[in-house]
Amino acid sequence: MKHRIEELSNWLQQEDITMSFLTSTANVFYLSGFYTNPHERLLGLCVFQDQEPILICPNMEVSQARSKGWEYEIIGYSDTDNPWSMIQASLNKRNITPTKIAVEKEHMNIERYEKLQELFGNPVFVAAEEKMHLLRMVKDEKEATILRQAAELADFGVEVGVNAIAEGKPELEILATIEYELKKKGINQMSFATMVLTGLKTASPHGKPGLDLVQKGDLVLFDLGVVLDGYCSDITRTVAFGSINEKQKEIYETVLRAQKEAVEASKPGVAIGSIDTIARDVITEAGFGEYFTHRIGHGLGIDVHEFPSMNATNTMLLQRGMSYTIEPGIYVPSIGGVRIEDDLLITEDGVEILTSYPKELQIIK
């Protein structure tokens, strides 16, 4: 983790920023190796231009942070302590008076912003997001290995779900089976709320699973992922149960073709926006353009949705080490929806597809 902190310190020097004060679980984990959900309590990481960093966390988690290899100062506090005054005291000992602070403006709430103002006499605040996005965007080999393993577990989750399909079975029962089997493999956290949707509910890209029963002729959509060693996976597969009509089949084959073409176009030097356009053109030419209602994908890593946004206006070029999803979909309210999603990793001269559960149309009997 030291080299990551050094890169951030170098940026602070270049931009003449006194310090960064990061508070999101994802960025604290990226720089420290310590992954925690602090709930309402303060979690923070102070990084400076030329001094050792400081981690701020509840006392009950100090030993966990140490066990993850954090060897620098930790400000541990109890529920009756004022962590802000403890931060101020620590910086005073170092003779640091921040005049410019880099914070995650998208994450920091107003209360904490005002606390920093009060402590340090109205310093200038600048956004840390862009720098952190760029640091986290390119994965090293250790990160890539974890992403591969997380993708394998996502494949397993879909396999469990498909095998659990039966006529009259509720969506939530299938969902519970998926998560139970993953917990037996050591997974205690999903990347997001697992989705199992059946029938016309598949036409809602972010539908909510419930007690709806699987019926013959239904499309059944699975969207799930796991958190493994702090990194996320994300896969979507759609299958048919019992039978499939011609319109459902046309939608499926269109999405599959769009997804495959977008994956094949993924390689270093290609503009992100063109990947979206390739898939969208396939779907539009088939007459379903109005039913593809979201971007082609999103960055993937510590957060399940992270930089970069894989949308049609993004001119950034793909580069080695970038990981993201490709997930076109068609959602017709009167028919149902199909989405097919894979996790990808850009290599030196092409792309590695991390998820491998079959994409060809399956009709489950």
C-alpha angles and dihedrals in degrees: 000000000000094000090053091054090047091054091052091046090052090052091051089054093047092050095040092239116155096214146333122239109198121186108170119106091230098053094041088052093047092055101034108026088234113124119191142143104225094187106201094345123100118264115179145161122202116200121184138195097251109356134081116274126251126222119206119199142136115288091243090064100045094095090050090053090050091049089057090059103264104154101172132084118308124195103206117186138185127226090263095051128092104232091190094062088046090054091049092050092050093051091046089056088055092046090239119150107177115222096168123029128187111217136168098258091188091056108032115093125219095253093058092042089055091047091056090048091051095047098047106029104257102312121190113265122212130181118264094186100091094052094045091047091054093047093050096040096076112061123211122220094268090054091046091053092053091047090053091052092046089051091052089055090049088053088052091051092055091047090054091048095049091048090051095057113117135155112274095013115136121240092238093053090055090045091051091051091053094050094043092054091047091051088054085060091053101265111140099168134047120212089239139339105311114243126214110168130174137191118350091350087077086074089073109082091206099029122164118239116232142148094306110136127233111246132186111272092032127131109226118204126199122193116173146133141177136228111233121179088338097311129107138224127196128191135168127193130170124202135176123238121219097337143352130222125224096258093050089049092049090052092048095049091047093053091045092052092047092048094049093048092050091049092048091051092054112107139117115298096024117125113246092226092059090060090058091045094051093055094040092052091054091051094043093049089053089056099253101099095120090055096058096084106168142048122281094254150308142248116276132207134089088357118046089225111037142139129340110050106216097218134138095257096054110110096182114123122237114248138185113286098027114131124196146138132261109204119155118176143183118209118187111177095211095046110026136249141277127200127172118191135181134179114235137193121197113230132194094281107004143352138296116214106217099188116064111174106133116274100191114108113281124195107198113212 
